[in-house]
Amino acid sequence: MKKCAYLTMRDPGDFVTDYDLSFAAMAAHGWHVATVCWRDASLDWNRFDAVYICTPWDYPQHLQQFLEVLQSIENSTAVLVNPLALVHWTLEKTYLADLQHRGADIVPSRWFDDFAEQEIADCFQAFDVTTLIIKPVVGANAQDTYVLQQPIPPRMLAMLRSTFLQRAFFVQPFIDNIRTEGEFSLFYFGGAYSHAILKVPKVGDFRVQEEHGGDIRSVQPSAALLAAGQHVLSLVEPQPVYVRADFVRSADNRFLLMELEMIEPSLYLRMDADAADRFAAAFDHYVSGEIS
């Protein structure tokens, strides 16, 4: 059988995962899957035919090491999935600005390389809102993500200064539908739509991840949402083997892109009976060279 390594964490803690649901589907395509800790320096990547960037969700805290590991895989005989070029591009969320320039409808954003109190205050006026959200350019699972309301209390400003001083970040208007309707996620394998979910935060929170109490529901996306997802995906080159596109509905009923995750998104395979089969088929076709 062909050998595939799934990059994982040594200790997943409270993270919810379901990548194991793909094992049988991968086996049906001739793949033996081994889960390996991405930080295991003893691994010889030449032992594997392919490596899937599965759940290395602690990588933002070890970014340089993570990139070195991926480069080692790239230098081996194993095929890295997704391709390293896409990883490098989406590692920093400034890729959203790239997509906007290409024609994507994203949540309005302002980008900063360092923290300055006045510049944050100016964002309220620039976006004409009373609530903002601030996020690191490199981050995952809503870590170091904060909702800000005007005026920002001195205690919060001190925390923001400590968190973002000499660290790239971006600021967006907070979209109210995150709390009232939720965040839509569309999943694509090999460029084809697979399934969709709606993530709704718990009462009083804005974070939609399960680890923060979010409610996850399988949904049938509207034609408008599917069109938005397909348009965004058409702007990406090369096409990813797997991708999750997150959208929120704006006040004027447009679907705005929040994130296009092509590194290590949770694929929510448990939310669709055929999702694991679609993933395995796209994976196998890519590694075998049937798609590019």
Secondary structure, 3 states (H helix, E strand, C coil): CEEEEEEECCCCCCCCCCHHHHHHHHHHCCEEEEEEECCCCCCCHHHCCEEECCCCCCHHHHHHHHHHHHHHHHHCCCEEECCHHHHHHHHCCCHHHHHHHHCCCECCCEEECCCCHHHHHHHHHHHCCCEEEEEECCCCCCCCCEEEECCCCHHHHHHHHHHHCCCCEEEEECCCHHHHCCEEEEEEECCEEEEEEEEECCCCCCCCCHHHCCEEEECCCCHHHHHHHHHHHHCCCCCCCEEEEEEEECCCCCEEEEEEECCCCCCCHHHCCCHHHHHHHHHHHHHCCCCC
